[in-house]
Amino acid sequence: MKKASHKVEDGKMVKIQLEINDETVEGVQIRGDFFLEPPEKLEELEKQLEGLKQDSTIEEVAEKAKNVEADLIGFTHEDIGKAFRKALEGDEK
């Protein structure tokens, strides 16, 4: 399991936890002090990132996240990508 936090420019926090199997992300949990409207889309957002390769870029993660129709309040798709990359690069345990 790999995890990381990314502080968004306005002070919000995006936390991500990844389960890795070989080179693929098998499980994703996203938490933080942001808002998602509607809130029940969070699980769909997490599922959208499953199956990504460990070498996925911030941009690739953000593009996958954009497949979920939800309003992100206090963070962006790119912030999710940044937290994802930090977790894979081992910035936090």
N, C-alpha and C positions, 0 to 999 in steps of 0.2 A: 504494500500500500504506500502510495506517495501522496503528500499533501502540501499545500502552500496557501498563502494569503497574498492578496494584491490590494493595496490601498489605492482607491480611486481618487482622482484629482480633488474632488470636493469633500473628501474625508470618509466616504463610504468604504466598506471592506467587502471583498469577495473572497470567500474561502472555498477551496476545491479539494476533494479527496478522490484519488484515482486508484482503481484496482487494475493491475497490469497482468496480462497473460502473454508471455513471449514478447512480441513487438506490438501487441494490440491492447488498447484500453478496453477493459471488459466491464467496468463499473465506474459510475461517476456520481458524486454527491456535491451539490453546490449549495453553499450557505453564506450568510452574511447579513449586513444591516441595510440591504437594498430592498426594493419592492418590485414585484412582477405582477402585471395585470393582464389577464386574471391569474391569481396565485396558483391555481391548479395546473398551470402550464409548466411549472418548475420541473415536475417529473418528466414531462415530454422533452423539455430542454436537456435534462440529464441523459435521457435515452438517445437523443440525437447525437451526442458526443461519443457514445459507445461504438466501438469498432474502428475508431480513428487509430492511426499508427502513432508510435511513440515519437516519430520524427515530424509529425504534423506541425506546421507553422502557426503562428498567431492568426494569420489571415485565414488559413484553412479551417481552424477551429471556429473563428468568428463567422465564416460563411455557413458552416453546418448549423451553428446556433441560430442564424437568421432564418432557417427553415421552420422555426416555431413562431406562430403568429401570436405575439405577446408584446406588450409595452414594457420595456425595461426602464425602471425609474431609479436613478441614482447610480447607474452603471451602464456599460455598453457591451456589445458583443465582443469588441476588442478586449475589454477588461477580462472577460471570461477566457479569451485566448491567452492573455498574459498570465493569468493564474494557472492555466493548464500547462503552459511552458515552464513556469517556475516550478511546479510540482514535478515535472519530468526531469528537470535539470537538477533537482535535489536541493533547492534553496531551503526547504524545511523538511524535517522528518516527521 
